[in-house]
Amino acid sequence: MSRIAILGGGGWGTALAIVLSRARRKHDISLWVHDPALAESMRRDRENRNYLPGHRLQPEIDVTSDTHTAISGAQILIGAIPTAHARVVYSSALASFSPGAVFVSAAKGLEPATHKRMSEVVAAVVSSKSTPPFAALSGPSFAAEVARGEPTAVVLATKDAALGAELREEFAAPNFRVYTNNDVLGVELAGAMKNVIAIAAGVCQGLGLGSNPLAALITRGLAEMSRLATALGAQSETLTGLAGLGDLVLTCNGALSRNRQVGIELGKGRALAEILAGMRMVAEGVGTTAALLALAREAKVELPITEQVAAILHHGKAPREAIRDIMERPQRRE
């Protein structure tokens, strides 16, 4: 029986604990929750009423707000923390890491302050020790649907093929299918970039636009994602797979998408600060936009959709004007 520790008691971390409790292999599961009061209520009520209401936590899921208790002895550590806070949490947990433990990042974004991917953050945090085996988990997977047991396919990327095969078996559960690849860079970048395109998709809906612009946005958004990812060294196939196209379609169309919801409210004319103040969970695309543009400048790659999303988010540009500017760019070959 493997001991698995999940760092992050939001909707996604909780959903992963639930799906892993149903896995074909039996696990000893520990879920770390930042807020002691929430951790106590989850232990008592066996439900995360703040972030994933209506889904019962099985008895084998231990909930704690103590990092040492959560990860001590764990063979697999899953990071499901918003990227802006990941470094602090991982640093505080470093002393309790077990030698040889595998680290799986389930976050979809870049560290806003440094533009680093989570694999880079983990490597930096544990540099005083040997860097742990690493994998990135991504793909089209709304937490509530995973917790309900709806059919879901995800991708797990690691450079170690044997590790990927082992983790695939560890995570396999009814209606939860895990594919593997070796493109950690591509999977991490795709997970970050699709959130920004989803904000733009929400803007289109908030403005009352129809299906034509949404289809164009998703298609050109995928081209934009592929352009940057391959320029940075990712495999093009990754962008047409679950982490790229799959998650992009879900996040741009799904009613449960937080990034899309931010875009909808922006399109309706609400201020970003007001929108974020009313959200319980993090929309990663808001903090990732500037980081992606910085990477694009270094790689000399154009990201026209991301540029307009940044103008709306951080420079007060009117959403309708931003959409018009995308459409009025010089004509070119596809």
Phi, psi and omega in degrees: 000125179275143172264123182242129176249131178248120178264110180126111183256031172281197182296316184289316177300319179294318179297321178296320177299319181294313183292325178289334176289344177260359186300157181296324174272142179280142182227151167263110191248131176238130181245115178272128180239129185297320185271115181301324181293319178293319178301318179296316180294325178291322176295320184286313187264350183055043181200141175264086186290340179284318190241340180212063184294149175089004182236120187280138174273126181291157184302332182283357177266113177266129181251132181211156173254007179258119185294321181296315178300321184293315191253353180301123178081002182285134175275335180230126176248127179248122179265113179235048185251143173308139188299330181293337184251356189298315184300317181296315181294315181296322179295319180291336182267354188305318184297338183262357179300135176276139177304132179083000179296143179269135179253127178242119178267127178247015179272150181236087180171178176248152176294117187303320186286329186245347183069017183277147169282162184295329176297323179288323178296314179300315180299320180291321183293320185261019184298336178287343175244182175287140180296130183287157170304139189230144173217152177244127180254126183207186180120173184288103190204084172293135185302314184297322180288323175298315180296327178286347181086019178288147181305126184220137176240131180232171177236141178238118185253131174206149180283347181259106184299320180295319177297318179301316179296321180293314180294326178300319178288323179297321187269345184300130181214162177306128180065017176229099186259130183246121171261160178233153167209179183251011185260076179299315180303311182296318180295318179293317180294317180300316180298328178281316187290323183296333179294324180290317178297326179294326175298316178297321178297320177295322177302316179302316180292318179298331177278354179083018180282163187262206186283328180303306181296327179294316179298317179296319181296315180297317182295311180288332175296319177296321178298320179294316178299315181295321182299313181289314184299314182290328177296330180270358175112005180281164178274134183299327181298330181297325183286341176262005180260201186296319182289333182262270183302317182301309181289328178297313179299315180298311188288331179279340185245334189284137180293341181271001183285119179290322180294318176299320180295321175301315179298319179302313182292324175297318179298332178279354176102006180282152179282147182301316182300321179293319180297311183294326180296334182266003182258136177277325183252164186274136170262100189299332183299332181296314181277345184271337187303309181296323179296319179295320179295324177295317177297321181295321178297318179296323182271357181058049180241139178272134176231077187298322180290314179299322178299318180288325175297317178298321180296322178291313185292316194244351183232010173071020180289141180292131182305319181295324177293322179295317178296320179298320182293327175296317183288336184262012174296155181306141179294148182201170174291150179292000000 
